[in-house]
């Protein structure tokens, strides 16, 4: 086992880092699930942020300092209340991001350092906005028509069309984001995503050697 591990580290060192991004409802997680079935490790920035907000004592204390201790119930973050407070006080969103984003970025870097696969993936919505696209070798964008993205997000999040449109308005323009990516997967429910992922998987394995 140790010999195999050393072989893999030598063969694929330094490991190729891949970023996957896209707007709300684009289907980033669906695409990442396909990569995961191929044995590729995937880091989800949103999940990591939620984990840190529920488990990192320094982050918990900082969030309580901004929003009061009421945002935690039974030692668990009340995400719905936090979202409500953020929308009521937009200036506090910047304070929240200043606490959570740097910690999540570092968490992702630490995660990448532990991986020994040919390449690994970080899934995040704000690569270009945060400048963390510079920390990966390849950027893959997930694109979908706006109406389809809205419908998916409404179903997944249980929000109204207006609420989803408000979130979209706060995000980077989707067309501009896709132009900045090295590769784009179309997730429009017309073109199958599996062949697109398999093609990229083959290319990334070659690039990783």
C-alpha positions, -999 to +999 in steps of 0.1 A: +000+000+000+028+024+009+046+016-023+015+022-043+009+055-025+044+067-033+040+057-069+008+077-072+023+107-056+053+106-079+033+099-110+008+127-103+029+152-084+021+180-081-016+170-083-038+188-108-063+211-092-096+216-110-123+242-102-159+238-111-182+268-111-215+281-123-245+302-111-273+291-090-293+262-106-266+255-132-262+219-119-227+220-104-234+194-079-249+170-105-218+173-126-196+168-096-215+136-087-205+122-121-168+130-115-172+115-081-184+082-095-152+081-116-132+081-084-123+118-084-124+135-050-147+166-048-146+194-023-178+214-020-171+249-008-208+255+003-207+223+024-174+233+039-186+267+048-217+252+066-194+228+084-171+255+096-201+277+107-213+249+128-180+235+142-153+262+143-156+279+176-139+311+164-163+315+135-193+307+157-183+334+181-177+359+154-211+352+138-229+355+171-211+388+176-225+402+144-260+386+145-265+377+181-266+342+196-302+337+183-288+325+150-277+293+168-304+270+182-294+239+201-258+245+190-267+244+153-268+274+129-303+285+119-296+290+082-330+304+074-328+330+101-293+339+091-304+344+054-333+365+065-311+388+086-285+391+058-312+402+034-325+427+059-290+441+065-270+437+033-240+454+050-237+425+073-233+401+044-198+416+038-190+410+075-202+374+073-182+368+041-151+383+056-153+357+084-164+326+065-147+329+030-110+331+042-116+301+065-133+281+037-105+289+012-079+277+037-099+246+044-100+238+007-063+243+004-057+219+033-080+194+017-062+196-017-029+190+001-042+156+014-054+142-020-034+116-039-056+112-070-045+122-105-066+153-100-091+167-076-120+191-079-132+221-059-168+231-065-176+267-057-199+295-070-175+324-065-141+314-079-136+345-100-153+368-076-130+357-048-099+354-070-095+318-059-095+307-096-057+315-093-054+285-069-065+259-094-050+247-127-081+243-148-115+260-145-147+242-157-179+262-160-214+246-159-239+265-181-276+262-183-304+285-197-316+311-172-352+299-170-341+263-163-317+275-136-345+294-120-369+264-121-342+241-106-333+266-078-370+271-069-375+234-066-343+227-047-344+257-023-382+261-019-380+298-029-401+319-051-391+330-086-386+366-073-363+353-045-342+333-070-340+363-094-327+384-065-300+359-058-291+358-095-288+396-096-262+394-068-241+369-088-215+375-115-231+375-150-232+339-162-220+346-197-190+365-185-182+337-160-183+311-187-160+331-209-134+330-181-135+292-179-111+269-197-139+244-205-177+246-203-202+217-197-237+224-210-263+212-186-295+221-205-313+187-202-309+184-240-272+174-242-263+145-219-237+156-193-220+121-189-203+121-223-191+157-217-177+147-183-160+116-197-143+136-224-130+161-198-120+133-175-098+118-202-083+152-209-076+159-173-060+125-167-036+132-196-029+167-183-022+153-149+006+129-161 
